[in-house]
Amino acid sequence: MSNTAESVAKSVDLLARYSGITNKELADMLNVSESRMSLLMNGKAAFSIEQLFTLADYFEVTPSQLRDGFQLVPMAA
């Protein structure tokens, strides 16, 4: 699969782990099977445009941030 699919998958995985949402919950949100969600999360299938916007809205980021990837940086105490 393309680097874009892998980048989106990494971004979604990072955000899901940070927010405590499971792959099952993501699958339910996107109305896909758990096996399809596994393909998406492994970068072996690409998220649709609609799915990207759904995820971006849920995680309060832009679709571009999901596509381009980013890292969470801890805030200083």
PDB file of N, CA, C and O in Angstrom:
ATOM      1  N   MET A   1       0.859  -1.175   0.000  1.00  0.00           N
ATOM      2  CA  MET A   1       0.000   0.000   0.000  1.00  0.00           C
ATOM      3  C   MET A   1       0.902   1.233   0.000  1.00  0.00           C
ATOM      4  O   MET A   1       2.101   1.145   0.264  1.00  0.00           O
ATOM      5  N   SER A   2       0.323   2.336  -0.289  1.00  0.00           N
ATOM      6  CA  SER A   2       1.087   3.577  -0.422  1.00  0.00           C
ATOM      7  C   SER A   2       1.581   4.076   0.933  1.00  0.00           C
ATOM      8  O   SER A   2       1.088   3.684   1.991  1.00  0.00           O
ATOM      9  N   ASN A   3       2.568   4.952   0.854  1.00  0.00           N
ATOM     10  CA  ASN A   3       3.063   5.587   2.072  1.00  0.00           C
ATOM     11  C   ASN A   3       1.983   6.410   2.739  1.00  0.00           C
ATOM     12  O   ASN A   3       1.980   6.553   3.962  1.00  0.00           O
ATOM     13  N   THR A   4       1.055   6.959   1.946  1.00  0.00           N
ATOM     14  CA  THR A   4      -0.035   7.753   2.521  1.00  0.00           C
ATOM     15  C   THR A   4      -0.901   6.891   3.418  1.00  0.00           C
ATOM     16  O   THR A   4      -1.229   7.303   4.531  1.00  0.00           O
ATOM     17  N   ALA A   5      -1.281   5.696   2.961  1.00  0.00           N
ATOM     18  CA  ALA A   5      -2.103   4.798   3.776  1.00  0.00           C
ATOM     19  C   ALA A   5      -1.377   4.437   5.068  1.00  0.00           C
ATOM     20  O   ALA A   5      -1.986   4.380   6.136  1.00  0.00           O
ATOM     21  N   GLU A   6      -0.084   4.195   4.964  1.00  0.00           N
ATOM     22  CA  GLU A   6       0.698   3.849   6.148  1.00  0.00           C
ATOM     23  C   GLU A   6       0.806   5.039   7.099  1.00  0.00           C
ATOM     24  O   GLU A   6       0.737   4.873   8.317  1.00  0.00           O
ATOM     25  N   SER A   7       0.974   6.228   6.547  1.00  0.00           N
ATOM     26  CA  SER A   7       1.070   7.435   7.372  1.00  0.00           C
ATOM     27  C   SER A   7      -0.236   7.695   8.114  1.00  0.00           C
ATOM     28  O   SER A   7      -0.232   8.010   9.304  1.00  0.00           O
ATOM     29  N   VAL A   8      -1.346   7.561   7.407  1.00  0.00           N
ATOM     30  CA  VAL A   8      -2.654   7.747   8.047  1.00  0.00           C
ATOM     31  C   VAL A   8      -2.850   6.698   9.133  1.00  0.00           C
ATOM     32  O   VAL A   8      -3.303   7.017  10.231  1.00  0.00           O
ATOM     33  N   ALA A   9      -2.511   5.452   8.832  1.00  0.00           N
ATOM     34  CA  ALA A   9      -2.671   4.374   9.813  1.00  0.00           C
ATOM     35  C   ALA A   9      -1.853   4.661  11.075  1.00  0.00           C
ATOM     36  O   ALA A   9      -2.336   4.449  12.187  1.00  0.00           O
ATOM     37  N   LYS A  10      -0.626   5.138  10.907  1.00  0.00           N
ATOM     38  CA  LYS A  10       0.214   5.463  12.063  1.00  0.00           C
ATOM     39  C   LYS A  10      -0.392   6.602  12.880  1.00  0.00           C
ATOM     40  O   LYS A  10      -0.400   6.564  14.110  1.00  0.00           O
ATOM     41  N   SER A  11      -0.897   7.613  12.179  1.00  0.00           N
ATOM     42  CA  SER A  11      -1.514   8.743  12.873  1.00  0.00           C
ATOM     43  C   SER A  11      -2.743   8.305  13.659  1.00  0.00           C
ATOM     44  O   SER A  11      -2.913   8.683  14.818  1.00  0.00           O
ATOM     45  N   VAL A  12      -3.595   7.507  13.028  1.00  0.00           N
ATOM     46  CA  VAL A  12      -4.813   7.028  13.698  1.00  0.00           C
ATOM     47  C   VAL A  12      -4.438   6.148  14.881  1.00  0.00           C
ATOM     48  O   VAL A  12      -5.040   6.248  15.950  1.00  0.00           O
ATOM     49  N   ASP A  13      -3.448   5.289  14.691  1.00  0.00           N
ATOM     50  CA  ASP A  13      -3.017   4.420  15.789  1.00  0.00           C
ATOM     51  C   ASP A  13      -2.518   5.246  16.971  1.00  0.00           C
ATOM     52  O   ASP A  13      -2.879   4.973  18.116  1.00  0.00           O
ATOM     53  N   LEU A  14      -1.699   6.244  16.701  1.00  0.00           N
ATOM     54  CA  LEU A  14      -1.176   7.107  17.760  1.00  0.00           C
ATOM     55  C   LEU A  14      -2.305   7.812  18.500  1.00  0.00           C
ATOM     56  O   LEU A  14      -2.335   7.827  19.731  1.00  0.00           O
ATOM     57  N   LEU A  15      -3.226   8.391  17.752  1.00  0.00           N
ATOM     58  CA  LEU A  15      -4.336   9.113  18.372  1.00  0.00           C
ATOM     59  C   LEU A  15      -5.269   8.174  19.127  1.00  0.00           C
ATOM     60  O   LEU A  15      -5.767   8.523  20.198  1.00  0.00           O
ATOM     61  N   ALA A  16      -5.508   6.997  18.581  1.00  0.00           N
ATOM     62  CA  ALA A  16      -6.378   6.030  19.252  1.00  0.00           C
ATOM     63  C   ALA A  16      -5.760   5.578  20.577  1.00  0.00           C
ATOM     64  O   ALA A  16      -6.448   5.498  21.595  1.00  0.00           O
ATOM     65  N   ARG A  17      -4.472   5.288  20.555  1.00  0.00           N
ATOM     66  CA  ARG A  17      -3.792   4.883  21.797  1.00  0.00           C
ATOM     67  C   ARG A  17      -3.840   6.009  22.830  1.00  0.00           C
ATOM     68  O   ARG A  17      -4.110   5.775  24.008  1.00  0.00           O
ATOM     69  N   TYR A  18      -3.577   7.218  22.375  1.00  0.00           N
ATOM     70  CA  TYR A  18      -3.579   8.366  23.271  1.00  0.00           C
ATOM     71  C   TYR A  18      -4.952   8.599  23.897  1.00  0.00           C
ATOM     72  O   TYR A  18      -5.058   8.938  25.075  1.00  0.00           O
ATOM     73  N   SER A  19      -5.996   8.413  23.098  1.00  0.00           N
ATOM     74  CA  SER A  19      -7.348   8.684  23.589  1.00  0.00           C
ATOM     75  C   SER A  19      -8.024   7.463  24.210  1.00  0.00           C
ATOM     76  O   SER A  19      -9.104   7.579  24.789  1.00  0.00           O
ATOM     77  N   GLY A  20      -7.392   6.291  24.092  1.00  0.00           N
ATOM     78  CA  GLY A  20      -7.939   5.096  24.715  1.00  0.00           C
ATOM     79  C   GLY A  20      -9.064   4.433  23.940  1.00  0.00           C
ATOM     80  O   GLY A  20      -9.813   3.639  24.510  1.00  0.00           O
ATOM     81  N   ILE A  21      -9.201   4.734  22.664  1.00  0.00           N
ATOM     82  CA  ILE A  21     -10.244   4.104  21.852  1.00  0.00           C
ATOM     83  C   ILE A  21      -9.680   2.826  21.224  1.00  0.00           C
ATOM     84  O   ILE A  21      -8.536   2.799  20.771  1.00  0.00           O
ATOM     85  N   THR A  22     -10.482   1.791  21.206  1.00  0.00           N
ATOM     86  CA  THR A  22     -10.045   0.500  20.671  1.00  0.00           C
ATOM     87  C   THR A  22     -10.309   0.413  19.169  1.00  0.00           C
ATOM     88  O   THR A  22     -11.077   1.196  18.611  1.00  0.00           O
ATOM     89  N   ASN A  23      -9.658  -0.552  18.531  1.00  0.00           N
ATOM     90  CA  ASN A  23      -9.913  -0.786  17.110  1.00  0.00           C
ATOM     91  C   ASN A  23     -11.363  -1.186  16.868  1.00  0.00           C
ATOM     92  O   ASN A  23     -11.930  -0.847  15.830  1.00  0.00           O
ATOM     93  N   LYS A  24     -11.969  -1.902  17.810  1.00  0.00           N
ATOM     94  CA  LYS A  24     -13.382  -2.278  17.676  1.00  0.00           C
ATOM     95  C   LYS A  24     -14.252  -1.030  17.681  1.00  0.00           C
ATOM     96  O   LYS A  24     -15.173  -0.902  16.875  1.00  0.00           O
ATOM     97  N   GLU A  25     -13.953  -0.112  18.596  1.00  0.00           N
ATOM     98  CA  GLU A  25     -14.720   1.136  18.651  1.00  0.00           C
ATOM     99  C   GLU A  25     -14.526   1.964  17.376  1.00  0.00           C
ATOM    100  O   GLU A  25     -15.473   2.569  16.872  1.00  0.00           O
ATOM    101  N   LEU A  26     -13.291   1.986  16.858  1.00  0.00           N
ATOM    102  CA  LEU A  26     -13.042   2.682  15.598  1.00  0.00           C
ATOM    103  C   LEU A  26     -13.826   2.025  14.461  1.00  0.00           C
ATOM    104  O   LEU A  26     -14.428   2.709  13.633  1.00  0.00           O
ATOM    105  N   ALA A  27     -13.811   0.693  14.432  1.00  0.00           N
ATOM    106  CA  ALA A  27     -14.546  -0.039  13.394  1.00  0.00           C
ATOM    107  C   ALA A  27     -16.031   0.292  13.459  1.00  0.00           C
ATOM    108  O   ALA A  27     -16.668   0.529  12.433  1.00  0.00           O
ATOM    109  N   ASP A  28     -16.569   0.307  14.657  1.00  0.00           N
ATOM    110  CA  ASP A  28     -17.990   0.653  14.825  1.00  0.00           C
ATOM    111  C   ASP A  28     -18.261   2.078  14.353  1.00  0.00           C
ATOM    112  O   ASP A  28     -19.267   2.331  13.690  1.00  0.00           O
ATOM    113  N   MET A  29     -17.373   3.007  14.690  1.00  0.00           N
ATOM    114  CA  MET A  29     -17.539   4.403  14.299  1.00  0.00           C
ATOM    115  C   MET A  29     -17.542   4.552  12.777  1.00  0.00           C
ATOM    116  O   MET A  29     -18.310   5.334  12.217  1.00  0.00           O
ATOM    117  N   LEU A  30     -16.670   3.787  12.123  1.00  0.00           N
ATOM    118  CA  LEU A  30     -16.536   3.885  10.671  1.00  0.00           C
ATOM    119  C   LEU A  30     -17.454   2.919   9.922  1.00  0.00           C
ATOM    120  O   LEU A  30     -17.484   2.896   8.692  1.00  0.00           O
ATOM    121  N   ASN A  31     -18.202   2.122  10.693  1.00  0.00           N
ATOM    122  CA  ASN A  31     -19.133   1.164  10.114  1.00  0.00           C
ATOM    123  C   ASN A  31     -18.429   0.163   9.194  1.00  0.00           C
ATOM    124  O   ASN A  31     -18.876  -0.104   8.078  1.00  0.00           O
ATOM    125  N   VAL A  32     -17.317  -0.382   9.693  1.00  0.00           N
ATOM    126  CA  VAL A  32     -16.579  -1.414   8.976  1.00  0.00           C
ATOM    127  C   VAL A  32     -16.366  -2.603   9.900  1.00  0.00           C
ATOM    128  O   VAL A  32     -16.498  -2.485  11.119  1.00  0.00           O
ATOM    129  N   SER A  33     -16.040  -3.738   9.316  1.00  0.00           N
ATOM    130  CA  SER A  33     -15.779  -4.931  10.119  1.00  0.00           C
ATOM    131  C   SER A  33     -14.436  -4.785  10.834  1.00  0.00           C
ATOM    132  O   SER A  33     -13.600  -3.964  10.458  1.00  0.00           O
ATOM    133  N   GLU A  34     -14.253  -5.588  11.858  1.00  0.00           N
ATOM    134  CA  GLU A  34     -12.984  -5.563  12.577  1.00  0.00           C
ATOM    135  C   GLU A  34     -11.834  -6.020  11.682  1.00  0.00           C
ATOM    136  O   GLU A  34     -10.715  -5.525  11.814  1.00  0.00           O
ATOM    137  N   SER A  35     -12.101  -6.962  10.772  1.00  0.00           N
ATOM    138  CA  SER A  35     -11.044  -7.407   9.858  1.00  0.00           C
ATOM    139  C   SER A  35     -10.663  -6.290   8.891  1.00  0.00           C
ATOM    140  O   SER A  35      -9.484  -6.124   8.578  1.00  0.00           O
ATOM    141  N   ARG A  36     -11.643  -5.520   8.412  1.00  0.00           N
ATOM    142  CA  ARG A  36     -11.350  -4.378   7.540  1.00  0.00           C
ATOM    143  C   ARG A  36     -10.573  -3.325   8.324  1.00  0.00           C
ATOM    144  O   ARG A  36      -9.637  -2.722   7.798  1.00  0.00           O
ATOM    145  N   MET A  37     -10.962  -3.102   9.585  1.00  0.00           N
ATOM    146  CA  MET A  37     -10.269  -2.133  10.418  1.00  0.00           C
ATOM    147  C   MET A  37      -8.815  -2.549  10.601  1.00  0.00           C
ATOM    148  O   MET A  37      -7.926  -1.698  10.601  1.00  0.00           O
ATOM    149  N   SER A  38      -8.565  -3.823  10.754  1.00  0.00           N
ATOM    150  CA  SER A  38      -7.203  -4.320  10.887  1.00  0.00           C
ATOM    151  C   SER A  38      -6.379  -4.004   9.640  1.00  0.00           C
ATOM    152  O   SER A  38      -5.223  -3.593   9.746  1.00  0.00           O
ATOM    153  N   LEU A  39      -6.967  -4.194   8.465  1.00  0.00           N
ATOM    154  CA  LEU A  39      -6.269  -3.853   7.218  1.00  0.00           C
ATOM    155  C   LEU A  39      -5.962  -2.354   7.161  1.00  0.00           C
ATOM    156  O   LEU A  39      -4.870  -1.949   6.762  1.00  0.00           O
ATOM    157  N   LEU A  40      -6.930  -1.546   7.560  1.00  0.00           N
ATOM    158  CA  LEU A  40      -6.733  -0.100   7.565  1.00  0.00           C
ATOM    159  C   LEU A  40      -5.628   0.310   8.538  1.00  0.00           C
ATOM    160  O   LEU A  40      -4.777   1.140   8.217  1.00  0.00           O
ATOM    161  N   MET A  41      -5.655  -0.279   9.719  1.00  0.00           N
ATOM    162  CA  MET A  41      -4.691   0.104  10.752  1.00  0.00           C
ATOM    163  C   MET A  41      -3.281  -0.405  10.459  1.00  0.00           C
ATOM    164  O   MET A  41      -2.304   0.109  11.004  1.00  0.00           O
ATOM    165  N   ASN A  42      -3.181  -1.411   9.601  1.00  0.00           N
ATOM    166  CA  ASN A  42      -1.868  -1.922   9.213  1.00  0.00           C
ATOM    167  C   ASN A  42      -1.362  -1.281   7.928  1.00  0.00           C
ATOM    168  O   ASN A  42      -0.297  -1.646   7.431  1.00  0.00           O
ATOM    169  N   GLY A  43      -2.119  -0.326   7.384  1.00  0.00           N
ATOM    170  CA  GLY A  43      -1.705   0.355   6.162  1.00  0.00           C
ATOM    171  C   GLY A  43      -1.835  -0.491   4.919  1.00  0.00           C
ATOM    172  O   GLY A  43      -1.282  -0.148   3.874  1.00  0.00           O
ATOM    173  N   LYS A  44      -2.564  -1.603   5.017  1.00  0.00           N
ATOM    174  CA  LYS A  44      -2.740  -2.498   3.868  1.00  0.00           C
ATOM    175  C   LYS A  44      -3.973  -2.145   3.058  1.00  0.00           C
ATOM    176  O   LYS A  44      -4.204  -2.720   1.995  1.00  0.00           O
ATOM    177  N   ALA A  45      -4.764  -1.207   3.550  1.00  0.00           N
ATOM    178  CA  ALA A  45      -5.928  -0.658   2.850  1.00  0.00           C
ATOM    179  C   ALA A  45      -5.975   0.821   3.202  1.00  0.00           C
ATOM    180  O   ALA A  45      -5.483   1.241   4.250  1.00  0.00           O
ATOM    181  N   ALA A  46      -6.567   1.594   2.322  1.00  0.00           N
ATOM    182  CA  ALA A  46      -6.621   3.045   2.537  1.00  0.00           C
ATOM    183  C   ALA A  46      -7.975   3.463   3.097  1.00  0.00           C
ATOM    184  O   ALA A  46      -9.014   2.942   2.689  1.00  0.00           O
ATOM    185  N   PHE A  47      -7.954   4.395   4.024  1.00  0.00           N
ATOM    186  CA  PHE A  47      -9.191   4.989   4.529  1.00  0.00           C
ATOM    187  C   PHE A  47      -9.829   5.790   3.408  1.00  0.00           C
ATOM    188  O   PHE A  47      -9.131   6.420   2.613  1.00  0.00           O
ATOM    189  N   SER A  48     -11.144   5.767   3.343  1.00  0.00           N
ATOM    190  CA  SER A  48     -11.857   6.586   2.356  1.00  0.00           C
ATOM    191  C   SER A  48     -11.826   8.046   2.816  1.00  0.00           C
ATOM    192  O   SER A  48     -11.505   8.339   3.968  1.00  0.00           O
ATOM    193  N   ILE A  49     -12.160   8.943   1.910  1.00  0.00           N
ATOM    194  CA  ILE A  49     -12.228  10.365   2.246  1.00  0.00           C
ATOM    195  C   ILE A  49     -13.218  10.588   3.387  1.00  0.00           C
ATOM    196  O   ILE A  49     -12.937  11.340   4.320  1.00  0.00           O
ATOM    197  N   GLU A  50     -14.376   9.933   3.307  1.00  0.00           N
ATOM    198  CA  GLU A  50     -15.389  10.081   4.358  1.00  0.00           C
ATOM    199  C   GLU A  50     -14.855   9.603   5.702  1.00  0.00           C
ATOM    200  O   GLU A  50     -15.094  10.228   6.735  1.00  0.00           O
ATOM    201  N   GLN A  51     -14.130   8.488   5.677  1.00  0.00           N
ATOM    202  CA  GLN A  51     -13.556   7.961   6.916  1.00  0.00           C
ATOM    203  C   GLN A  51     -12.506   8.911   7.478  1.00  0.00           C
ATOM    204  O   GLN A  51     -12.428   9.111   8.690  1.00  0.00           O
ATOM    205  N   LEU A  52     -11.697   9.497   6.595  1.00  0.00           N
ATOM    206  CA  LEU A  52     -10.697  10.466   7.053  1.00  0.00           C
ATOM    207  C   LEU A  52     -11.356  11.646   7.755  1.00  0.00           C
ATOM    208  O   LEU A  52     -10.894  12.084   8.808  1.00  0.00           O
ATOM    209  N   PHE A  53     -12.436  12.161   7.170  1.00  0.00           N
ATOM    210  CA  PHE A  53     -13.121  13.295   7.783  1.00  0.00           C
ATOM    211  C   PHE A  53     -13.788  12.903   9.101  1.00  0.00           C
ATOM    212  O   PHE A  53     -13.802  13.690  10.048  1.00  0.00           O
ATOM    213  N   THR A  54     -14.338  11.692   9.165  1.00  0.00           N
ATOM    214  CA  THR A  54     -14.936  11.211  10.412  1.00  0.00           C
ATOM    215  C   THR A  54     -13.884  11.121  11.506  1.00  0.00           C
ATOM    216  O   THR A  54     -14.104  11.574  12.629  1.00  0.00           O
ATOM    217  N   LEU A  55     -12.744  10.536  11.173  1.00  0.00           N
ATOM    218  CA  LEU A  55     -11.666  10.398  12.151  1.00  0.00           C
ATOM    219  C   LEU A  55     -11.099  11.752  12.553  1.00  0.00           C
ATOM    220  O   LEU A  55     -10.853  12.000  13.734  1.00  0.00           O
ATOM    221  N   ALA A  56     -10.891  12.622  11.580  1.00  0.00           N
ATOM    222  CA  ALA A  56     -10.361  13.954  11.882  1.00  0.00           C
ATOM    223  C   ALA A  56     -11.296  14.704  12.821  1.00  0.00           C
ATOM    224  O   ALA A  56     -10.848  15.361  13.761  1.00  0.00           O
ATOM    225  N   ASP A  57     -12.591  14.603  12.563  1.00  0.00           N
ATOM    226  CA  ASP A  57     -13.570  15.256  13.428  1.00  0.00           C
ATOM    227  C   ASP A  57     -13.522  14.660  14.833  1.00  0.00           C
ATOM    228  O   ASP A  57     -13.522  15.396  15.820  1.00  0.00           O
ATOM    229  N   TYR A  58     -13.482  13.341  14.925  1.00  0.00           N
ATOM    230  CA  TYR A  58     -13.471  12.676  16.229  1.00  0.00           C
ATOM    231  C   TYR A  58     -12.233  13.073  17.039  1.00  0.00           C
ATOM    232  O   TYR A  58     -12.334  13.389  18.225  1.00  0.00           O
ATOM    233  N   PHE A  59     -11.067  13.055  16.389  1.00  0.00           N
ATOM    234  CA  PHE A  59      -9.817  13.336  17.097  1.00  0.00           C
ATOM    235  C   PHE A  59      -9.484  14.832  17.147  1.00  0.00           C
ATOM    236  O   PHE A  59      -8.466  15.227  17.715  1.00  0.00           O
ATOM    237  N   GLU A  60     -10.340  15.650  16.554  1.00  0.00           N
ATOM    238  CA  GLU A  60     -10.163  17.100  16.544  1.00  0.00           C
ATOM    239  C   GLU A  60      -8.829  17.507  15.918  1.00  0.00           C
ATOM    240  O   GLU A  60      -8.087  18.324  16.465  1.00  0.00           O
ATOM    241  N   VAL A  61      -8.549  16.916  14.763  1.00  0.00           N
ATOM    242  CA  VAL A  61      -7.388  17.263  13.948  1.00  0.00           C
ATOM    243  C   VAL A  61      -7.883  17.478  12.521  1.00  0.00           C
ATOM    244  O   VAL A  61      -9.063  17.272  12.236  1.00  0.00           O
ATOM    245  N   THR A  62      -7.005  17.882  11.642  1.00  0.00           N
ATOM    246  CA  THR A  62      -7.394  18.038  10.247  1.00  0.00           C
ATOM    247  C   THR A  62      -7.084  16.757   9.478  1.00  0.00           C
ATOM    248  O   THR A  62      -6.213  15.986   9.879  1.00  0.00           O
ATOM    249  N   PRO A  63      -7.794  16.530   8.375  1.00  0.00           N
ATOM    250  CA  PRO A  63      -7.449  15.379   7.535  1.00  0.00           C
ATOM    251  C   PRO A  63      -5.992  15.441   7.071  1.00  0.00           C
ATOM    252  O   PRO A  63      -5.341  14.406   6.935  1.00  0.00           O
ATOM    253  N   SER A  64      -5.485  16.635   6.831  1.00  0.00           N
ATOM    254  CA  SER A  64      -4.084  16.784   6.421  1.00  0.00           C
ATOM    255  C   SER A  64      -3.127  16.305   7.505  1.00  0.00           C
ATOM    256  O   SER A  64      -2.095  15.702   7.208  1.00  0.00           O
ATOM    257  N   GLN A  65      -3.469  16.571   8.755  1.00  0.00           N
ATOM    258  CA  GLN A  65      -2.619  16.090   9.852  1.00  0.00           C
ATOM    259  C   GLN A  65      -2.611  14.568   9.897  1.00  0.00           C
ATOM    260  O   GLN A  65      -1.575  13.957  10.164  1.00  0.00           O
ATOM    261  N   LEU A  66      -3.756  13.958   9.638  1.00  0.00           N
ATOM    262  CA  LEU A  66      -3.801  12.496   9.596  1.00  0.00           C
ATOM    263  C   LEU A  66      -2.941  11.977   8.447  1.00  0.00           C
ATOM    264  O   LEU A  66      -2.221  10.990   8.600  1.00  0.00           O
ATOM    265  N   ARG A  67      -3.017  12.631   7.320  1.00  0.00           N
ATOM    266  CA  ARG A  67      -2.280  12.202   6.131  1.00  0.00           C
ATOM    267  C   ARG A  67      -0.780  12.412   6.299  1.00  0.00           C
ATOM    268  O   ARG A  67       0.020  11.535   5.972  1.00  0.00           O
ATOM    269  N   ASP A  68      -0.407  13.581   6.812  1.00  0.00           N
ATOM    270  CA  ASP A  68       1.004  13.934   6.890  1.00  0.00           C
ATOM    271  C   ASP A  68       1.720  13.349   8.086  1.00  0.00           C
ATOM    272  O   ASP A  68       2.948  13.256   8.099  1.00  0.00           O
ATOM    273  N   GLY A  69       0.958  12.953   9.090  1.00  0.00           N
ATOM    274  CA  GLY A  69       1.552  12.380  10.290  1.00  0.00           C
ATOM    275  C   GLY A  69       2.044  13.471  11.229  1.00  0.00           C
ATOM    276  O   GLY A  69       2.321  14.593  10.806  1.00  0.00           O
ATOM    277  N   PHE A  70       2.144  13.140  12.463  1.00  0.00           N
ATOM    278  CA  PHE A  70       2.642  14.058  13.480  1.00  0.00           C
ATOM    279  C   PHE A  70       2.984  13.251  14.706  1.00  0.00           C
ATOM    280  O   PHE A  70       2.670  12.065  14.797  1.00  0.00           O
ATOM    281  N   GLN A  71       3.632  13.907  15.650  1.00  0.00           N
ATOM    282  CA  GLN A  71       3.969  13.258  16.904  1.00  0.00           C
ATOM    283  C   GLN A  71       3.382  14.054  18.043  1.00  0.00           C
ATOM    284  O   GLN A  71       3.351  15.285  18.017  1.00  0.00           O
ATOM    285  N   LEU A  72       2.920  13.334  19.041  1.00  0.00           N
ATOM    286  CA  LEU A  72       2.448  13.997  20.250  1.00  0.00           C
ATOM    287  C   LEU A  72       3.665  14.354  21.090  1.00  0.00           C
ATOM    288  O   LEU A  72       4.543  13.522  21.316  1.00  0.00           O
ATOM    289  N   VAL A  73       3.705  15.574  21.541  1.00  0.00           N
ATOM    290  CA  VAL A  73       4.845  16.050  22.332  1.00  0.00           C
ATOM    291  C   VAL A  73       4.336  16.348  23.734  1.00  0.00           C
ATOM    292  O   VAL A  73       3.387  17.115  23.896  1.00  0.00           O
ATOM    293  N   PRO A  74       4.956  15.750  24.756  1.00  0.00           N
ATOM    294  CA  PRO A  74       4.505  16.018  26.123  1.00  0.00           C
ATOM    295  C   PRO A  74       4.686  17.487  26.488  1.00  0.00           C
ATOM    296  O   PRO A  74       5.659  18.130  26.095  1.00  0.00           O
ATOM    297  N   MET A  75       3.736  17.990  27.238  1.00  0.00           N
ATOM    298  CA  MET A  75       3.820  19.374  27.702  1.00  0.00           C
ATOM    299  C   MET A  75       4.745  19.427  28.914  1.00  0.00           C
ATOM    300  O   MET A  75       4.789  18.500  29.723  1.00  0.00           O
ATOM    301  N   ALA A  76       5.473  20.517  29.020  1.00  0.00           N
ATOM    302  CA  ALA A  76       6.346  20.708  30.182  1.00  0.00           C
ATOM    303  C   ALA A  76       5.503  20.941  31.426  1.00  0.00           C
ATOM    304  O   ALA A  76       4.439  21.556  31.364  1.00  0.00           O
ATOM    305  N   ALA A  77       5.987  20.445  32.545  1.00  0.00           N
ATOM    306  CA  ALA A  77       5.244  20.598  33.809  1.00  0.00           C
ATOM    307  C   ALA A  77       5.356  21.989  34.342  1.00  0.00           C
ATOM    308  O   ALA A  77       4.794  22.294  35.393  1.00  0.00           O
TER     309      ALA A  77
END
